[in-house]
Amino acid sequence: MNGGARREFGSGWLFRACERVWATVVLQFWTTAALVPSGLVAAALVPDVSNAPLYALAALPVGPALAAALHCGTLLTAGDDPAVGREFRRRWVSDARDVLAFWVPAVAVVTALLAGRALDPTGGTGPLGLVVAAGVLLWAAVMLVLVTAFSFRTRDAARLAVHVAVRFPGLTLVLLAVGAVLVAVSVTVGSWAAVGLLAVAAQVVAAAAGPARRAVRAEHTGHTEHTENPEGAEPAVPAGA
């Protein structure tokens, strides 16, 4: 036998890989469960521009669900071993207000642009409207990265999200690529197939967001990341705000 210390059960790479796969399955379950109400409402609606406000209402719970999934994905990519289900539920509730503060206006703008294009494809909300809608969604995605990692005020995070999107093109490209894949899967296979990729997508985005989070923490706040802040800590304010 080897004279070195015997490795304990559960310390090998295979066990860790299985543990990560199981955590991803649990994360996918809770993400899907959080999106079931939105999916049921969207499925019950007739795809018509007159139902655009109802589609927008159905999209509102998506933001908090994505934020909770991204938070759990960040913990997993950092090598932590959280109780994924409990952590998802906790952050789904605790972050809902901060997420909806920017998610509601983002959904409203995108809905107005897409509804305007449907009503008048050749008008001012034609191709330009699609570009603006994509830009708003990209901004909202960067906001999710910031809100799930730090306790910034919404207006400060809104300005900082634009800066992060420009300064970290790698993160921006990953967000665009992930969004394109989810849209392509939704169109070619089905929306629930795209939902089934969200746990993996959250971990991909979390890994890509690492450099941006570290830079923001070092340059714009003296506090640690949101996941390490004690309850009731004062919100961090970007330098120069």
N, C-alpha and C positions, 0 to 999 in steps of 0.2 A: 504493500500500500504506500501511497505517497506520504512522506513525512510531514508535509505542510498541514496547515489547518484544514479540516474537513469543511467543505462548503455546505451550508444549510440548505434545506429544501426551499425553493422559491427565490434563490439568489442568482439563478442562471438566466441567460438571455432568452431562452425559450419561454420560461415562466413569465418574464417581464413582457415579452411579446404577446403572450396569451392574455395577460392582464390588461395590456393596452387595447387589444382587440375587444375584450369584454367591456372596458370602459367606453369605447367608441360605440358599441351596441347599445349600452345603457343611455349614453348621450343622445343617440339617434332616436331611441324610444321616447324620451322626454321631449325632445325637439318636435317630433311628429305629433305627440299628444297635445303640445301647446298650440300647434297649428291646425288641429282638427276643426275647431269652430270656424276659423277663417275659410278652410277648405270646403266645409259643408255649405256655408253661405254663398261662396263663389260658385259652387256646383249647382246650387238651386236657382241662380240668376240666369236669365236669358242674355246671351252676349250681345247687348245693344247699348249704344251710347247713352240712352236714357237711364240706364242702370249704373252709370259711372259713379254717382255718389255712394251707392250701395257697395260697389266694388272697393271704393276707397275706405269705407267703414270696415269692410272685411279685412283690409290690409293693415289696419291699425295694430292688431295684436301681433303682427309679424315682427315688428321692431323689438319689443321686449323679449320675444322668443329667440331671435337671432343674437341679441345681446347676451342672454344667459348661455347660449350655446358657445359663443365666442369666448366668454369668460372661462367656461369649463375647458374649451380647447386650449386656451392659454395655459391653464394649470397642467394639462396633460403634456403639452409640448415642452413645458419647463421641467418635466420629470417628476412632478408632484403626484401623489396618489390620493386624490380626493374621493369622497363619497359622492360620485357624480350626480346621482339623483337628488340627494339632499342639497348639494351646492347649486344645481340648476334651479331647483324650486326657490331657494333662498334669494338668488340673484334675479330671478324672473320677477319676484315681487319687489325687492328692494330697489332695483334699477328702473322699474317701470316708469316712474314719474320723470326721471332725468331723460330717459330714452324718448318718451312720448313728446317731450318739450321740443325736440327737433324732428322727430319722425312724423308727427301730425302735419306740420307745414310742408315737409318734403313730399309726403303722399298727396297733399292737396295740390301742390304745384305740378307734380308729374301727372296726376289725374286730369287737371285742367289742360295741360299740353296735349296729352293723348286724346282726350275728348275733342279738343279743337281740331286736331289732325283728322279724326274720324269724320267730323262734320264738314271739314273743308280741306281735303288732302293737298290742294294746290295753294292754300292761303299762307299767311304768315307763320302758322304753326306747322308747316310741312316738314321738310328735312331738318331745318333749323330747330324746330320744336323737338325732334327726336334727339338731336345732339344736346340740347339744353336739358332734356329729361334724363339722358344718360349722365350728364355732368352732375345733376342734382342727386341721382342715385349713388354716384361715386362719392360725392361729398358726404352723404348720409352713411355710407359704409365706413369712411374714415372717422366720422363722428362716433360710430359704434366702437371702433378701436379705442378712441380716447375716453369715451364715457365708461367703458367697462374696465379701464385701467386706472383712471384718475378721477378725482372729485372736482373737476373744473366747473365753473359757472357756464351755463349754456352759451351765452354770448362770447365768452372767452374761447370755449372749445370750438365754436363755429368759425372764428377767425383762424384759430390754430389749425383746424382741419385743412383749410386751403393751403397753408404753409407746409404742412406735412405731406400733402398730396404732391406738391411741387418738389419739395426737397428730397423725398424718398420715392423716386420713380419705380424702384423695384416693388415696393408695396403697391403703388398705383397699378402697375402692370399685372401683379398677381390678382388684385381685386377685379380688374377688367377681365382677366382670363377666367377667373372663377365665375364671374357673372355671365360671361359668354357661354361657358360650358353649361351652366344651369339653365339658361334660356334655351340653348340648343336641345338639351335633353327634354325640357318641358315641351318644346314644340314638336320634336320628332317622336318621343316616347310617351310623355304625359307629365303633368305637373307633379304627381305623386312620386314619379321616378326621380325628379329633381329634388323633391323634399327628402328622399332617401339618401341623398348625397350630402346633406347639410352637415352632419357630424364630421365627416372627413373634410369638407370645405372649411369648417370652422377651425380645424387644426392647421390646415394649410395657411389660412389667413393669419392665424395667431403666430405661426412660425415666421412668416414674412414680416409681421409687424414688430418683431423683437427689436431691431435696430431703432425704429421710430420711437417705440416706448422708452427705450433706454436714453435716447437723446432728449426727449421731452422731459423725462424725469430729472435729468442732469441739468438742463438749461432753463426750464420753466417752472420748477417747483422744488422746494426744499423737502417735501414730503416723500415718503416711499410710495410705491404703487398702491392703488385703491385696495387691492386684495390684502395688503398688509396694514392698512390704516385701522386704528381702533375705532370702535363705534362712536359716533358723535364728533369725530375729528373735524376741524374746520376745513372747508373746501380749499383746495390749492388754487392759487391765482397765478396765471402766467406772468412772467417778468415783464414789466412795462405796460401792463394792462391798466 
